[in-house]
């Protein structure tokens, strides 16, 4: 199931390329679950910042965790590595690696 969030929408609206922004908005609006920013998400994000996760990424990661996602997909290698050092309770994976694992899982 695909999640959307207030933080993700803010990121999408910041995409300068109009075509890319519109494509991202189409995907965004197909999400089944929306995660609204909350005090719990902000508090958890501050905990993630202690692991050198930038505040914006920390908000997205904490929203996914608190929202009940199974996996957080990102191509940001620095974020993947930092999340690996943190106490995050969900998987943080590169989408291609995650898809390969899902397709070839035995």
MONOR-V429620 format. One record per residue. N is the residue number from 1. PHI is phi in whole degrees, -180 to 180 (999 if undefined). PSI is psi in degrees with one decimal (none if undefined). D_FIRST is the distance of its C-alpha to the first C-alpha in Angstrom with 1 decimal. Layout:
<<N PHI PSI D_FIRST> <N PHI PSI D_FIRST>>
This chain:
<<1 999 138.3 0.0> <2 -97 132.6 3.8> <3 -105 149.7 6.6> <4 -120 166.3 10.1> <5 -154 163.0 13.4> <6 -60 -39.4 17.1> <7 -67 -42.4 17.9> <8 -63 -42.5 15.7> <9 -60 -42.2 17.3> <10 -59 -41.9 20.6> <11 -65 -44.8 20.1> <12 -63 -42.9 19.2> <13 -65 -17.8 22.2> <14 -86 -2.5 24.4> <15 -71 120.7 23.9> <16 -70 -38.5 27.5> <17 -72 116.2 26.9> <18 -61 -41.8 26.3> <19 -64 -47.3 24.8> <20 -62 -41.6 22.2> <21 -62 -44.5 21.5> <22 -65 -39.5 21.0> <23 -64 -42.2 18.6> <24 -65 -38.0 16.5> <25 -66 -36.3 16.7> <26 -61 -45.9 15.5> <27 -65 -43.5 12.3> <28 -56 -45.1 12.2> <29 -74 -8.5 12.8> <30 -88 -4.2 10.0> <31 -65 141.4 7.5> <32 -84 -26.2 6.6> <33 -129 135.5 7.9> <34 -113 133.2 11.0> <35 -107 113.8 12.8> <36 -86 144.0 16.6> <37 -61 135.5 19.1> <38 -141 168.3 21.1> <39 -61 -38.0 24.1> <40 -62 -40.0 22.1> <41 -66 -43.2 19.9> <42 -64 -42.7 23.2> <43 -62 -45.2 25.0> <44 -67 -36.6 22.4> <45 -61 -39.3 22.4> <46 -63 -34.1 26.2> <47 -66 -40.9 26.0> <48 -66 -31.6 23.9> <49 -61 -25.6 26.6> <50 -67 -15.5 29.1> <51 -102 24.0 27.5> <52 62 33.8 28.3> <53 -96 126.5 24.9> <54 -64 152.9 25.6> <55 -54 -40.7 25.0> <56 -66 -46.8 22.4> <57 -64 -36.9 20.3> <58 -62 -39.1 20.9> <59 -64 -43.2 19.6> <60 -66 -42.7 16.3> <61 -66 -43.5 16.1> <62 -67 -35.9 17.2> <63 -63 -42.1 14.8> <64 -65 -43.7 11.8> <65 -65 -50.5 13.9> <66 -68 -32.0 15.0> <67 -74 -10.1 11.7> <68 92 20.5 10.5> <69 -67 151.7 8.3> <70 -85 -34.6 9.2> <71 -146 145.2 10.1> <72 -112 116.6 11.5> <73 -98 132.0 12.4> <74 -154 150.5 15.8> <75 -96 2.7 18.9> <76 -81 99.6 21.1> <77 -59 -39.0 23.2> <78 -62 -41.6 25.0> <79 -67 -42.2 21.9> <80 -60 -45.6 20.6> <81 -66 -44.3 24.2> <82 -64 -40.7 24.6> <83 -63 -35.1 21.4> <84 -64 -27.0 22.8> <85 -88 -10.3 25.9> <86 -91 -176.5 24.2> <87 -102 26.4 23.2> <88 -57 142.1 19.4> <89 -100 7.9 17.5> <90 -127 164.1 14.4> <91 -74 141.0 14.6> <92 -122 113.5 15.5> <93 -135 155.4 15.6> <94 -73 136.7 16.8> <95 -58 -38.8 14.2> <96 -69 -41.1 17.0> <97 -66 -43.4 17.9> <98 -61 -45.5 14.4> <99 -63 -41.4 14.0> <100 -61 -44.6 17.5> <101 -62 -41.9 17.0> <102 -67 -43.4 14.1> <103 -69 -33.7 16.3> <104 -110 12.8 19.5> <105 -67 137.2 18.6> <106 -106 none 21.2>>
